[in-house]
Amino acid sequence: MMEMNSQSQEKSYMASIPSKLHEFIKKIKKIGEEDPRRIIHSTKVGLALTLVSFFYYFRPLYDGFGQAGMWAILTVVVVFEFTVGGTLSKSINRGCATLLAGALGVGAEYLAGVCGEKGEPVVLGLMVFSLAAVSTFARFFPNVKRKYDYGVLIFILTFSLVAVSGYRVGQILELAHQRLSTILIGGATCMIISIFVCPVWAGRDLHFLVAGNIEKLAAFLQGFGGELLACGGDESSKDSSGKNVEKSFLNGYKSVLNSKATEESLANFAWWEPPHGKFKFNHPWKQYSKIGALTRECACLIESLNTNTNSKPLTPSPASEFSAKIRQPCVEMSTESGKALAEIAAAIKKMRRPPPSAEAHVQSAKSAADRLRSVLQNSSLPPKPDLQEVAPLLVAASVLIDVIRCADGIAAAVGELAREAGFEGLKTNEAAAAAVHRRGIVSPVDDGDHVVVEIQAAAADSPEKKIIST
Amino acid sequence: MMEMNSQSQEKSYMASIPSKLHEFIKKIKKIGEEDPRRIIHSTKVGLALTLVSFFYYFRPLYDGFGQAGMWAILTVVVVFEFTVGGTLSKSINRGCATLLAGALGVGAEYLAGVCGEKGEPVVLGLMVFSLAAVSTFARFFPNVKRKYDYGVLIFILTFSLVAVSGYRVGQILELAHQRLSTILIGGATCMIISIFVCPVWAGRDLHFLVAGNIEKLAAFLQGFGGELLACGGDESSKDSSGKNVEKSFLNGYKSVLNSKATEESLANFAWWEPPHGKFKFNHPWKQYSKIGALTRECACLIESLNTNTNSKPLTPSPASEFSAKIRQPCVEMSTESGKALAEIAAAIKKMRRPPPSAEAHVQSAKSAADRLRSVLQNSSLPPKPDLQEVAPLLVAASVLIDVIRCADGIAAAVGELAREAGFEGLKTNEAAAAAVHRRGIVSPVDDGDHVVVEIQAAAADSPEKKIIST
């Protein structure tokens, strides 16, 4: 009996090894699939390191640089980052810091030499101590921390090495020349490979991260509008949104709340990058932080909207006349502000100015809010209203009003970004279509070469037809 | 005229230098005052570096270790972090990775040697490439990134150096021995100084960060309750809270929203730290992340509460009878949940179990919420209610109900933390005092050796006196 038990245990143990291996492979696959650039990056690092090893390996170079070739390998391993901006920031920091600290180290060496044999170690020790302490303190300055943290580290390192080692080696200038050239070789290899072989631009990532976050908010708001409508007891909408619609949008916004750290580091790296693609020199990277902050504020409001909805269901039935009166503008506020954000996100992704229709959606959300206000002011309540039933809706309405204000802020900030970065507006015919879309109900009919647009203008009695050539 | 102008410009320029210097000094002072441990840390780094320089500097040691002494300096500069956990994590990572990669490097060397003179560079190149690529990819695993990122970096570095350099130097084992001992010296110096000279424990920082965040929420809620009361048109409360009370509490919670990154890195570092102070071995650091997440959720609710209040003033006057009926429970909900959080934060800071009175405050907040619900269900509205006036209050009430649920969650999570970490409960007489406090109105009178407590029990007719020895 015992034996069987232990046998079966062994079996299950043996069986669990392949299953664990399978799980591990699945995990690797998932990480690779999440962002295939990770695989490319790993290959790039291997490539750079192999290339630089040759500087150390082959005899002619070895004779030239000696042990210093090691510094090329060290530089590549430490400096190569996932994004171009990260690599550039570290390379440039390392290069400049080594140069500056080397020069200072030689100066310290000279000064200590003047003090005689007994004074030298004391002077050198004092200098190393004070420089290390002051530089370490400098790393606490927010500005230094953001951009030059690595440079200060290398500064301390190089100064100490030069100041202390120079005493022994003597040929300090030759050593410095060797070390600088190898570091340069390492740094240049990294920079060239990271810029020219499938580059990962931090700026581009930041751009699409911000746009993606706005998109997530938009998805929530549009989905929430649908939910509200379904709660209203409208059977036809229940069919389409009750079961079929995926509810993942209800959680998508959560990642927005914690996006600050990623956004900040990307913005810091983007600062170091040369112009690339549609991102010109002096691209307003700071504006992204502003948009990001507004996005997170909006996500916070959405979080409380979601909490409110989850804890107090929006009373699907029986819907009183009064709650229907409130629900309708709420649906519109949510859907319209969602549409506005979706168009803004799409515009950012295409590096265009936000289309006028986005502004139109914000406006209609605002007018829905105004309508809601007048409903609240003027409608008479039923003789004994169940405030418990109406309250969650009122709360949703109030938060939505704040969301609209936030969306308006995002639209303004994105507009500013587009102006500062010189994004193009819509092409003329697109703009015309957008303007037309705003004026009334439009049913576009595509008949091959032309798009026939039927406009049922608000003021006009008869529908007019416009032909916009495509 | 021109001359005067340029003179005055020069003057203002000259004058601006001292003012800029003054500003700079003020900035330094501010950074130092914000956290005086920064100054101590800088001194510690200087000290460690000076100590280690001697290994490189003095002849007997120089003869023993040669150029390898450089690695001790390098290790100190790169490994010394602000917190003990950070230093330990980097030192241990560096040590283990160097050992492992060194051994693998020697193996690679041997394997390449077998392949003949022509095959050797190809085999070494391939091995460096594949190891670097695989290790770089491993850094994208969340678990590896969190704890072993630096170790993997050093692993790649050491392996490449040993594999490539071994070809030249020949005496690879001696080199490895030298390098390992110097790295050990550097790492040990850092660890000893960071643990024994004014240590900065990441765990302790995390503990107080989490407690401080809860405290900030408590300050807001208590302040918000006061504000609500003042809006109710109660003149006596207006006097005390209208002008004198600082409104900084209204913004204190904002830093909570962005505390995730700091919290995470502190929790990662805390994992490496040995038992210290009241933090025992196996302290439940993970629980802090749980509490932190709940705190941020609560901060989000508070943010929307604040947005709501700022955009729609809570109608100070004329207060209708109905809005007064809603306001009273709201004030209580806010103040009581604030008090509960304040007591929980204080308990965390003292490393005690949350006192029963915290639970009592949560309960009275909950009963206020219940009262509000019955008000909403049963009270008849005035014939034509101005919903616009009541709506912001209803919103505040609804969000506050969610806040209470959140506070309840925080209380439970902190209770779990206290249980897992083995925090002590209150001492018996304190517990008695707390219980008494809960039962009725208590006026403590201190008469020297004893604290006389007058209890006006809710049920009892005559006030009873209890003497609690202190």
Boltz contact constraints between the chains, C-beta under 6 A:
constraints:
  - contact:
      token1: [A, 31]
      token2: [B, 140]
      max_distance: 6.0
  - contact:
      token1: [A, 38]
      token2: [B, 140]
      max_distance: 6.0
  - contact:
      token1: [A, 42]
      token2: [B, 133]
      max_distance: 6.0
  - contact:
      token1: [A, 42]
      token2: [B, 136]
      max_distance: 6.0
  - contact:
      token1: [A, 42]
      token2: [B, 137]
      max_distance: 6.0
  - contact:
      token1: [A, 43]
      token2: [B, 133]
      max_distance: 6.0
  - contact:
      token1: [A, 45]
      token2: [B, 132]
      max_distance: 6.0
  - contact:
      token1: [A, 45]
      token2: [B, 136]
      max_distance: 6.0
  - contact:
      token1: [A, 46]
      token2: [B, 129]
      max_distance: 6.0
  - contact:
      token1: [A, 46]
      token2: [B, 132]
      max_distance: 6.0
  - contact:
      token1: [A, 46]
      token2: [B, 133]
      max_distance: 6.0
  - contact:
      token1: [A, 49]
      token2: [B, 128]
      max_distance: 6.0
  - contact:
      token1: [A, 49]
      token2: [B, 132]
      max_distance: 6.0
  - contact:
      token1: [A, 49]
      token2: [B, 160]
      max_distance: 6.0
  - contact:
      token1: [A, 50]
      token2: [B, 125]
      max_distance: 6.0
  - contact:
      token1: [A, 50]
      token2: [B, 128]
      max_distance: 6.0
  - contact:
      token1: [A, 50]
      token2: [B, 129]
      max_distance: 6.0
  - contact:
      token1: [A, 53]
      token2: [B, 128]
      max_distance: 6.0
  - contact:
      token1: [A, 53]
      token2: [B, 164]
      max_distance: 6.0
  - contact:
      token1: [A, 56]
      token2: [B, 164]
      max_distance: 6.0
  - contact:
      token1: [A, 57]
      token2: [B, 164]
      max_distance: 6.0
  - contact:
      token1: [A, 73]
      token2: [B, 160]
      max_distance: 6.0
  - contact:
      token1: [A, 73]
      token2: [B, 161]
      max_distance: 6.0
  - contact:
      token1: [A, 77]
      token2: [B, 156]
      max_distance: 6.0
  - contact:
      token1: [A, 77]
      token2: [B, 157]
      max_distance: 6.0
  - contact:
      token1: [A, 125]
      token2: [B, 50]
      max_distance: 6.0
  - contact:
      token1: [A, 128]
      token2: [B, 49]
      max_distance: 6.0
  - contact:
      token1: [A, 128]
      token2: [B, 50]
      max_distance: 6.0
  - contact:
      token1: [A, 128]
      token2: [B, 53]
      max_distance: 6.0
  - contact:
      token1: [A, 129]
      token2: [B, 46]
      max_distance: 6.0
  - contact:
      token1: [A, 129]
      token2: [B, 50]
      max_distance: 6.0
  - contact:
      token1: [A, 132]
      token2: [B, 45]
      max_distance: 6.0
  - contact:
      token1: [A, 132]
      token2: [B, 46]
      max_distance: 6.0
  - contact:
      token1: [A, 132]
      token2: [B, 49]
      max_distance: 6.0
  - contact:
      token1: [A, 133]
      token2: [B, 42]
      max_distance: 6.0
  - contact:
      token1: [A, 133]
      token2: [B, 43]
      max_distance: 6.0
  - contact:
      token1: [A, 133]
      token2: [B, 46]
      max_distance: 6.0
  - contact:
      token1: [A, 136]
      token2: [B, 42]
      max_distance: 6.0
  - contact:
      token1: [A, 136]
      token2: [B, 45]
      max_distance: 6.0
  - contact:
      token1: [A, 137]
      token2: [B, 42]
      max_distance: 6.0
  - contact:
      token1: [A, 140]
      token2: [B, 31]
      max_distance: 6.0
  - contact:
      token1: [A, 140]
      token2: [B, 38]
      max_distance: 6.0
  - contact:
      token1: [A, 156]
      token2: [B, 77]
      max_distance: 6.0
  - contact:
      token1: [A, 157]
      token2: [B, 77]
      max_distance: 6.0
  - contact:
      token1: [A, 160]
      token2: [B, 49]
      max_distance: 6.0
  - contact:
      token1: [A, 160]
      token2: [B, 73]
      max_distance: 6.0
  - contact:
      token1: [A, 161]
      token2: [B, 73]
      max_distance: 6.0
  - contact:
      token1: [A, 164]
      token2: [B, 53]
      max_distance: 6.0
  - contact:
      token1: [A, 164]
      token2: [B, 56]
      max_distance: 6.0
  - contact:
      token1: [A, 164]
      token2: [B, 57]
      max_distance: 6.0
  - contact:
      token1: [A, 258]
      token2: [B, 260]
      max_distance: 6.0
  - contact:
      token1: [A, 260]
      token2: [B, 258]
      max_distance: 6.0
  - contact:
      token1: [A, 261]
      token2: [B, 261]
      max_distance: 6.0
  - contact:
      token1: [A, 300]
      token2: [B, 300]
      max_distance: 6.0
  - contact:
      token1: [A, 300]
      token2: [B, 303]
      max_distance: 6.0
  - contact:
      token1: [A, 301]
      token2: [B, 304]
      max_distance: 6.0
  - contact:
      token1: [A, 303]
      token2: [B, 300]
      max_distance: 6.0
  - contact:
      token1: [A, 304]
      token2: [B, 301]
      max_distance: 6.0
  - contact:
      token1: [A, 304]
      token2: [B, 304]
      max_distance: 6.0
  - contact:
      token1: [A, 307]
      token2: [B, 402]
      max_distance: 6.0
  - contact:
      token1: [A, 376]
      token2: [B, 387]
      max_distance: 6.0
  - contact:
      token1: [A, 376]
      token2: [B, 388]
      max_distance: 6.0
  - contact:
      token1: [A, 377]
      token2: [B, 388]
      max_distance: 6.0
  - contact:
      token1: [A, 387]
      token2: [B, 376]
      max_distance: 6.0
  - contact:
      token1: [A, 388]
      token2: [B, 376]
      max_distance: 6.0
  - contact:
      token1: [A, 388]
      token2: [B, 377]
      max_distance: 6.0
  - contact:
      token1: [A, 391]
      token2: [B, 394]
      max_distance: 6.0
  - contact:
      token1: [A, 394]
      token2: [B, 391]
      max_distance: 6.0
  - contact:
      token1: [A, 394]
      token2: [B, 394]
      max_distance: 6.0
  - contact:
      token1: [A, 395]
      token2: [B, 395]
      max_distance: 6.0
  - contact:
      token1: [A, 395]
      token2: [B, 398]
      max_distance: 6.0
  - contact:
      token1: [A, 398]
      token2: [B, 395]
      max_distance: 6.0
  - contact:
      token1: [A, 402]
      token2: [B, 307]
      max_distance: 6.0
